[in-house]
Amino acid sequence: MRWQGQEIGAVDANALPGLESVGGLVRSVTTPEFAGMTFHEVLAKSALNNVPGPSAMPFDWTVNPYRGCSHACVYCFARRTHEYLDFDSGADFDREIVVKTNVVEVLRRELARPGWAREHVALGTNTDPYQRAEGRYRLMPGIVAALAESGTPFSVLTKGTLLRRDLPALAEAATAVDVHLSMSIAISHDALRESLEPGAPTFRARVDTVRAASDAGFRPTVFLMPLLPHLTDDAATIDDALRQLKDAGARRVVFGALHLRPGAKEWFWAWLERERPDLLPRYRGLYPGASVSAPVGYRKLLSARVRPLLRRHGLTGGAEDDDAPRPSRMMPVRSTASGSGVALPAPAMLF
C-alpha cells in the first residue's frame, strides 16, 4: 500500500474533499468482533476539510473520521477513493477501514483557532460516520461535543443505527447550535437490500432510527436514494416506503436516481452480471460508456412518479436535481434548536 503518501503533512491532490490529508499509519488491527475487517489506525494532520470553491456541494466544511465503509453498498460513489491507498475499490473498500484516531483532538484545536468563523460542518458526506467501526472507536461523541462547544452548527447524514446511541448528546448540542439529522434509506425489500447493502442496517432498523430521532425532538430528513431503475423505482414500492417514513416522523424526503461513478460502476456491473443479468441490457442503455447519471428523460419520469406520492403523504422535499442555492452553500431547513437555517449535504455526493 502507498502508506508512504499517508505521512503526517502529506496531501493527496486526487482525493475527494475531506480525504486529502489522512495522517501517518500507527497500526493495523483485526478483532474477532469484526470478522473479516481490518482497521488501519492513522494520525491525521487535519480534521476540518475545506471544500474547494468550484465544488457544487452546498457546504464549505466537512469532517470524515473514517475512510472505507463496512456498509458495503455496491453502488457507493466513494469506492474509488480507496484506490489512492493501493486498496481496490471493491472488497477492500468494504473491509479495510482507515480510522483517524486523533480526529477529536485535532478538531478541537482547529475549532479554537481565532480565524474559525463557525461555519456549518457536514458529517457523512463521504463515508458513514456511524458505520460499524464507530461502535469500536466512539469518535462521534467527541466530534459532536467539540462542534457544539465551539458554537459550530452541523448536520449528520447516516445509514447507521448507532446514531441512536448519540441522540441525547445530539439533542443537547441542538440547544446550543443548529443541528440537522438525515437518514439514508434506499431499499425497503429485505432480500434486495441484503444483496446490495450487505453491511448496512435493515430498512426497518433505519425507519426506527428516524422515529427515535423524531421522538428526540429532531425533524429528520430522509434521502430516499438511490432509486434503482427496474429494481426499486416502481410506484407501489415508493408509496409504501414513504408511508412508513411519514409514520416514523420524517418531514422531508429527497429522492434521486442511481449514480454510477468510476469504481462503483464496475462493482455494480459485476453485481448485475451475478444477480440480475436480465437487467444488464437495460442498465447499459441507461448508463452507457462513461456516463454517471441516468438520462434526463428517466429522471423526469421518476420525478413525475414520486412528487405526487410525496404530496399524498404530506411530505416536503423533492428531487436531488432541484436547484440548491450556491452562494451560501446552504439549503434552508427549520432547525431543531433555534429555527434558523441549516445546511444539508449535497445528495449527489452521498452515495
C-alpha positions in Angstrom: 0.0 0.0 0.0 1.1 3.6 -0.6 1.3 4.4 3.1 4.4 6.5 2.4 1.9 9.0 1.0 -0.1 9.0 4.2 2.6 10.5 6.4 1.5 13.5 8.5 1.6 16.5 6.3 1.2 14.6 3.1 -1.5 15.8 0.7 -3.3 13.7 -1.9 -4.4 16.1 -4.6 -6.6 13.4 -6.2 -8.6 12.8 -3.1 -12.2 13.9 -2.6 -12.9 16.8 -0.2 -12.1 15.7 3.3 -9.6 13.0 2.4 -6.6 15.0 1.1 -4.7 14.6 4.4 -5.1 11.3 6.3 -2.1 11.1 8.5 0.6 8.5 9.4 -0.2 4.8 9.9 0.1 3.8 13.5 -1.1 0.2 13.4 -3.5 -2.2 11.7 -6.0 -4.0 13.9 -8.1 -7.1 13.5 -10.5 -8.4 16.1 -13.0 -11.3 16.3 -15.9 -8.9 16.9 -15.4 -7.5 13.4 -14.5 -10.7 11.5 -13.0 -10.1 8.1 -12.3 -6.4 8.7 -9.1 -4.6 9.3 -8.9 -1.2 11.0 -5.9 0.9 9.9 -5.4 3.5 12.7 -3.8 6.7 11.4 -2.9 10.1 12.9 -4.5 12.9 10.9 -2.9 16.3 10.5 -6.3 17.9 9.9 -9.9 17.2 10.8 -11.8 20.1 9.2 -11.7 19.9 5.5 -12.5 22.9 3.3 -14.5 22.0 0.2 -12.9 23.6 -2.9 -14.6 26.8 -4.2 -15.7 25.3 -7.6 -17.5 22.4 -5.9 -21.2 22.0 -6.4 -21.7 20.7 -2.8 -23.9 23.0 -0.7 -21.4 23.2 2.3 -17.9 24.5 2.8 -16.6 22.3 5.6 -16.7 18.6 6.3 -15.3 16.1 8.9 -14.7 12.5 7.9 -13.4 10.3 10.7 -13.3 7.1 8.5 -12.2 6.1 5.1 -13.8 3.0 3.6 -17.1 1.7 4.8 -18.4 -1.5 6.2 -21.9 -0.9 4.9 -20.5 -2.3 1.7 -23.1 -0.7 -0.5 -22.4 -2.0 -4.0 -23.2 1.4 -5.6 -21.2 3.7 -3.2 -19.7 6.6 -5.0 -16.7 6.8 -2.7 -15.3 3.4 -3.6 -12.7 4.8 -6.0 -11.1 6.8 -3.2 -9.7 3.6 -1.8 -7.6 3.1 -4.9 -5.5 6.1 -3.8 -4.2 3.9 -1.0 -3.5 1.0 -3.3 -6.6 -0.8 -2.0 -9.1 -1.9 -4.5 -12.5 -0.2 -4.8 -14.4 -3.5 -4.3 -13.9 -5.8 -1.3 -11.1 -3.7 0.2 -13.4 -0.7 0.4 -15.8 -2.8 2.5 -13.3 -4.3 4.9 -10.1 -2.2 5.0 -11.2 0.8 7.1 -8.9 3.7 7.8 -9.6 5.3 11.2 -8.4 8.8 12.1 -7.9 8.0 15.8 -6.9 11.5 16.8 -9.7 13.3 14.9 -11.4 14.8 18.0 -8.1 16.2 19.4 -7.2 17.8 16.1 -10.8 19.1 15.5 -10.8 20.8 18.9 -7.5 22.5 18.1 -8.8 23.7 14.7 -12.1 25.0 16.1 -10.2 27.0 18.7 -8.3 29.0 16.1 -9.1 32.7 16.1 -9.9 32.6 12.4 -12.6 29.9 12.6 -15.9 31.6 11.6 -18.2 28.8 13.0 -19.4 27.9 9.5 -21.7 24.9 9.1 -19.9 21.5 9.1 -21.3 18.4 7.3 -20.7 14.9 8.6 -21.4 11.9 6.5 -20.6 13.4 3.1 -18.1 10.7 2.1 -18.2 7.5 4.2 -20.6 7.0 7.0 -19.6 8.3 10.5 -21.9 5.8 12.1 -20.7 2.7 10.3 -19.7 -0.3 12.4 -16.2 1.0 13.2 -17.8 3.7 15.2 -19.0 1.1 17.7 -15.4 0.3 18.4 -13.8 3.8 18.2 -16.6 6.1 19.5 -15.3 9.1 17.7 -18.6 10.8 17.1 -19.5 11.8 20.7 -16.2 13.8 20.8 -16.8 15.3 17.4 -20.4 16.4 18.4 -19.2 17.8 21.7 -16.3 19.7 20.1 -18.6 21.3 17.4 -21.3 22.3 19.9 -18.9 23.7 22.5 -17.3 25.8 19.8 -20.6 27.2 18.6 -20.4 25.5 15.2 -23.6 24.3 13.5 -23.5 20.9 11.9 -25.5 18.2 10.1 -25.2 14.4 10.1 -26.2 12.1 7.3 -26.0 8.3 8.0 -27.4 4.9 7.3 -26.2 3.8 10.7 -28.5 3.0 13.6 -25.6 3.8 16.0 -27.0 7.3 15.7 -29.5 6.3 18.4 -26.7 6.0 20.9 -25.8 9.6 20.5 -29.3 11.1 20.3 -29.1 12.5 23.9 -25.8 14.2 23.1 -27.1 15.5 19.8 -30.2 16.9 21.5 -28.0 18.6 24.0 -25.9 20.1 21.2 -29.1 21.3 19.5 -29.8 23.6 22.5 -26.6 25.5 21.6 -26.2 25.3 17.8 -28.2 24.3 14.7 -28.2 20.5 14.3 -29.9 18.6 11.5 -30.1 14.8 11.1 -30.6 12.9 7.9 -31.1 9.2 7.3 -30.2 7.5 4.0 -32.8 4.8 3.2 -32.7 3.4 -0.3 -34.1 -0.2 -0.4 -37.2 -1.4 1.5 -37.1 -5.0 0.2 -35.1 -7.1 2.6 -33.6 -9.6 0.3 -32.5 -6.9 -2.2 -31.1 -4.7 0.5 -29.1 -7.6 1.9 -27.6 -8.2 -1.6 -26.9 -4.5 -2.4 -26.1 -3.2 1.1 -24.9 -6.3 3.0 -23.3 -4.5 5.8 -25.9 -1.8 6.4 -28.8 -1.9 8.9 -32.2 -3.2 7.7 -34.9 -0.9 6.3 -36.9 -1.4 9.5 -34.0 -0.6 11.7 -33.4 2.7 9.8 -37.0 3.6 9.9 -37.0 3.0 13.7 -34.0 5.3 13.9 -35.9 8.0 12.1 -38.7 7.6 14.7 -36.2 7.8 17.5 -34.7 11.0 16.1 -38.2 12.4 15.8 -39.1 11.4 19.3 -35.9 13.1 20.5 -37.2 16.4 19.0 -35.5 16.4 15.6 -37.1 16.9 12.3 -35.2 14.3 10.3 -34.8 14.4 6.6 -34.7 11.1 4.7 -32.7 10.6 1.5 -34.6 8.0 -0.5 -31.6 7.4 -2.7 -30.6 5.9 -4.9 -33.7 4.7 -6.5 -32.6 1.8 -8.7 -34.1 1.5 -12.2 -36.3 -1.6 -12.6 -35.5 -2.6 -9.1 -36.9 -0.1 -6.6 -38.4 2.6 -8.7 -42.0 1.4 -9.1 -44.8 3.5 -7.6 -46.0 0.8 -5.2 -42.6 0.3 -3.6 -42.0 4.0 -3.3 -45.5 4.7 -1.9 -45.1 2.0 0.8 -41.7 3.4 1.8 -43.0 7.0 2.0 -45.9 5.8 4.1 -43.6 4.1 6.6 -41.3 7.1 6.7 -44.2 9.5 7.4 -45.4 7.3 10.1 -42.0 7.3 11.7 -41.8 11.1 11.8 -39.9 12.1 8.7 -40.8 15.6 7.5 -38.7 15.9 4.4 -37.7 13.4 1.7 -35.1 13.9 -1.0 -35.2 11.3 -3.8 -32.9 10.6 -6.8 -31.8 8.0 -9.3 -28.8 5.8 -9.1 -25.4 7.4 -9.9 -22.6 5.2 -11.1 -19.2 6.8 -10.7 -16.0 5.1 -11.7 -15.1 2.5 -9.1 -18.7 2.0 -8.1 -19.8 1.4 -11.7 -17.5 -1.6 -12.2 -18.6 -3.1 -8.8 -22.3 -2.6 -9.6 -21.9 -4.0 -13.1 -20.3 -7.2 -11.5 -23.3 -7.4 -9.2 -25.7 -7.2 -12.1 -23.9 -9.9 -14.0 -24.0 -12.1 -11.0 -27.5 -11.4 -9.6 -29.6 -9.8 -12.4 -28.1 -10.5 -15.8 -31.6 -9.9 -17.3 -31.2 -6.2 -16.4 -27.8 -5.7 -18.0 -29.1 -4.5 -21.4 -31.4 -2.0 -19.8 -28.7 -0.6 -17.5 -26.2 -0.4 -20.3 -28.8 1.6 -22.2 -29.4 3.9 -19.2 -25.7 4.3 -18.2 -23.7 3.9 -21.5 -19.9 4.2 -21.6 -18.6 6.6 -19.0 -21.9 8.2 -18.1 -22.5 8.6 -14.4 -26.2 9.8 -14.2 -29.4 8.3 -15.6 -30.6 10.2 -18.7 -32.8 13.3 -18.2 -35.8 11.5 -19.6 -35.7 8.8 -16.9 -35.1 11.4 -14.2 -38.1 13.4 -15.3 -40.2 10.2 -15.4 -39.1 9.4 -11.8 -39.9 12.9 -10.6 -43.4 12.7 -12.1 -43.9 9.4 -10.3 -42.6 10.4 -6.9 -43.8 14.0 -6.4 -47.5 13.1 -6.3 -46.7 10.5 -3.7 -44.8 13.0 -1.5 -47.9 15.2 -1.6 -50.2 12.3 -0.8 -48.2 11.6 2.4 -47.8 15.3 3.4 -44.0 15.2 2.9 -41.9 18.2 1.8 -38.7 17.8 -0.2 -38.2 16.8 -3.8 -35.6 15.6 -6.3 -31.9 15.9 -6.0 -32.0 17.7 -9.3 -33.9 20.6 -7.8 -31.7 23.7 -7.7 -30.0 24.4 -4.4 -28.6 27.9 -3.6 -24.9 28.1 -4.1 -23.7 31.4 -2.7 -24.0 30.3 1.0 -24.0 26.6 0.1 -27.0 26.2 2.4 -30.4 24.6 1.9 -32.7 26.3 4.5 -34.5 23.9 6.8 -36.0 24.6 10.1 -33.6 23.8 12.8 -34.2 21.6 15.9 -32.7 24.3 18.1 -33.4 27.9 17.1 -35.5 27.7 13.9 -32.8 29.2 11.7 -31.4 27.5 8.5 -29.0 24.6 8.5 -27.0 23.1 5.7 -27.8 19.7 4.2 -25.3 17.5 2.3 -25.5 17.5 -1.5 -27.4 14.4 -2.4 -25.3 13.6 -5.5 -22.2 13.2 -3.3 -23.7 11.0 -0.6 -23.6 7.6 -2.2 
